[in-house]
């Protein structure tokens, strides 16, 4: 349970090992977590099997997210507009990121884009940051997220360079909001296959975010 500020929190990594299920541990963790975030609008990405249970606790469906699986590699053309995100002032990144999340997450972004075994890239237009993305190592393969851009073309350019950072035999995952058909089309264009889905749900009002510029979710587990 993450408190991003006094008005928004996110719930994730909610799991009980199979041998301990049916003993009431899950509901105890759930109730303690909801109490910890009491008074906030709470978001989560719910797996299909649990969505009805989440609705009973006051969560409402906003939209579906789809996880696509493909592979790394490729030889994208040189693009002088793509830069290492670390070369940009953090305020520039914060300003671009702000519309994509319900509350300010500057401290989180500073750590996320500089975590070990990751690449974070930005794309510039007319001297302004117009998109950015991160590819990071996971337990299995690599995951691209976030992937935010002002147009499908910019998102595609970032996507191609990000996935080229890992070997062609490595699995690469991209989590896309289904409501952004351009994001879905991007994944399908590069022969990625659907491997998983979640429902983005909230206890309060749905945050006003530019989902048409939302090509990759930062994380199903922590928002």
C-alpha positions in Angstrom: 0.0 0.0 0.0 1.7 3.2 -1.2 0.7 6.7 0.0 1.6 9.0 -2.8 0.1 11.9 -0.9 -2.9 12.7 1.4 -5.4 12.1 -1.4 -4.2 9.1 -3.4 -2.7 5.7 -2.7 -2.1 2.5 -4.7 -2.6 -1.2 -3.7 -0.5 -4.0 -5.2 1.6 -7.1 -4.7 -1.4 -8.6 -2.8 -0.8 -12.3 -2.7 -0.9 -15.2 -0.3 1.2 -18.3 -1.0 -1.1 -21.2 -2.1 -0.3 -23.4 1.0 -1.6 -20.6 3.3 -4.8 -19.7 1.4 -8.1 -20.3 3.0 -6.9 -19.4 6.5 -8.1 -15.8 6.5 -4.7 -14.3 6.1 -5.6 -12.6 2.8 -8.6 -10.7 4.1 -6.6 -9.6 7.2 -3.9 -8.1 5.0 -6.6 -6.6 2.8 -8.5 -4.9 5.6 -5.2 -3.6 7.2 -4.2 -2.2 3.9 -7.5 -0.4 3.3 -7.3 1.0 6.8 -3.7 2.3 6.1 -5.0 4.2 3.0 -8.3 5.3 4.6 -9.6 8.6 3.3 -7.7 8.4 0.0 -8.8 7.5 -3.5 -7.2 4.0 -3.9 -6.1 2.6 -7.2 -5.3 -1.0 -8.1 -4.9 -3.3 -11.2 -7.1 -6.2 -10.4 -6.6 -9.7 -12.0 -9.7 -11.1 -13.7 -10.5 -13.7 -11.0 -10.6 -11.1 -8.2 -12.5 -8.2 -9.8 -15.9 -9.0 -8.4 -14.3 -9.2 -4.9 -12.7 -5.8 -5.3 -16.1 -4.3 -6.4 -17.5 -5.5 -3.1 -14.9 -3.3 -1.3 -16.0 -0.3 -3.3 -13.6 -0.4 -6.2 -15.0 0.6 -9.6 -13.8 -0.4 -13.1 -12.1 2.4 -15.0 -10.6 0.5 -18.0 -8.7 -2.6 -18.9 -5.0 -3.0 -19.2 -3.5 -5.6 -21.5 0.0 -7.1 -21.1 1.7 -7.8 -24.4 4.7 -10.1 -24.7 7.3 -9.9 -27.5 11.1 -10.0 -27.8 14.0 -7.5 -27.6 16.5 -6.7 -30.3 16.1 -4.8 -33.5 18.2 -2.1 -35.2 16.2 1.1 -35.0 17.4 4.0 -37.2 19.5 6.7 -35.6 17.3 9.4 -34.0 19.1 12.5 -32.8 15.9 13.5 -30.9 16.2 10.5 -28.5 18.4 11.3 -25.5 19.4 9.6 -22.2 16.8 10.8 -19.7 19.5 11.3 -17.1 20.9 14.2 -19.2 17.7 16.3 -18.6 16.9 18.4 -15.5 14.6 16.4 -13.2 12.1 19.4 -13.3 11.7 18.8 -17.0 10.9 15.2 -16.4 8.5 16.0 -13.6 6.7 18.6 -15.7 6.1 16.1 -18.5 5.1 13.2 -16.1 2.7 15.2 -14.0 -0.5 14.7 -16.2 0.0 11.0 -16.3 -0.5 10.3 -12.6 -3.2 11.4 -10.1 -0.8 13.1 -7.8 2.8 14.4 -7.8 5.3 11.5 -7.8 8.5 13.3 -8.3 10.5 11.3 -5.6 9.3 8.1 -7.1 10.3 9.0 -10.7 13.7 10.1 -9.6 14.4 6.6 -8.3 12.5 4.7 -11.0 14.3 6.1 -14.0 17.7 5.5 -12.3 17.2 2.0 -10.9 19.8 -0.7 -11.6 19.7 -2.6 -14.8 17.4 -0.2 -16.7 17.6 2.3 -19.6 15.5 5.5 -19.5 15.2 7.6 -22.6 13.4 10.8 -23.6 12.4 12.1 -27.0 12.7 15.8 -27.9 10.7 18.0 -30.3 11.6 21.6 -30.8 13.7 21.5 -27.7 11.0 20.2 -25.5 10.5 16.7 -23.9 7.7 15.1 -25.8 7.9 11.5 -24.5 9.9 9.2 -22.3 10.2 5.6 -21.4 12.1 3.0 -19.3 13.0 -0.6 -19.9 14.0 -2.5 -16.8 15.0 -6.1 -16.0 12.4 -8.3 -14.4 12.3 -11.8 -12.9 11.5 -13.0 -16.5 12.8 -10.8 -19.3 12.3 -7.0 -19.4 9.4 -4.6 -19.1 8.9 -1.3 -20.8 7.1 1.1 -18.5 6.3 3.9 -18.4 6.0 4.7 -22.1 4.4 8.1 -22.4 4.5 10.2 -25.6 2.6 13.1 -27.3 1.9 11.0 -30.5 1.9 7.4 -31.6 4.9 8.1 -33.9 7.0 9.3 -30.9 5.9 6.4 -28.8 7.0 4.0 -31.6 10.4 5.6 -31.9 11.0 5.3 -28.2 9.7 1.7 -28.1 12.0 0.6 -30.8 15.1 2.0 -29.2 14.1 0.7 -25.8 13.6 -2.8 -26.9 16.8 -2.7 -28.9 18.7 -2.3 -25.6 18.2 -6.0 -24.8 19.0 -9.2 -26.7 16.6 -10.6 -29.3 16.1 -13.8 -27.3 14.9 -11.9 -24.2 11.2 -11.6 -23.6 9.9 -8.0 -23.5 6.6 -6.9 -21.9 4.5 -3.9 -22.5 1.3 -3.1 -20.5 -1.1 -0.9 -22.4 -4.4 0.7 -21.6 -7.0 -1.0 -23.9 -8.7 2.3 -24.4 -5.7 3.7 -26.2 -6.1 1.9 -29.6 -2.9 3.4 -30.9 -1.0 1.7 -28.0 -2.7 -1.7 -28.8 -1.8 -1.2 -32.5 1.8 -0.5 -31.6 2.1 -3.8 -29.7 0.3 -5.8 -32.5 2.4 -4.2 -35.2 5.5 -5.7 -33.7 3.9 -9.1 -33.3 3.5 -9.0 -29.5 1.0 -11.4 -28.0 -1.5 -10.9 -25.3 -0.3 -12.7 -22.1 -2.3 -11.1 -19.2 -4.9 -8.5 -18.4 -6.0 -6.4 -15.4 -8.7 -4.0 -14.6 -7.7 -0.6 -13.4 -10.0 0.2 -10.6 -10.5 3.1 -8.1 -12.5 3.6 -4.9 -13.1 7.3 -5.8 -13.4 9.4 -8.9 -11.5 8.2 -11.9 -8.4 10.5 -12.3 -8.4 12.7 -15.4 -5.3 11.4 -17.3 -4.4 11.7 -21.0 -4.9 8.0 -21.9 -4.4 8.8 -25.6 -0.7 9.5 -24.7 -0.4 6.6 -22.4 1.4 3.8 -24.3 2.9 1.8 -21.4 1.8 1.6 -17.7 4.6 2.2 -15.2 3.7 -0.8 -13.0 0.6 -2.9 -12.3 1.9 -3.3 -8.7 2.7 0.2 -7.6 0.8 2.4 -10.0 
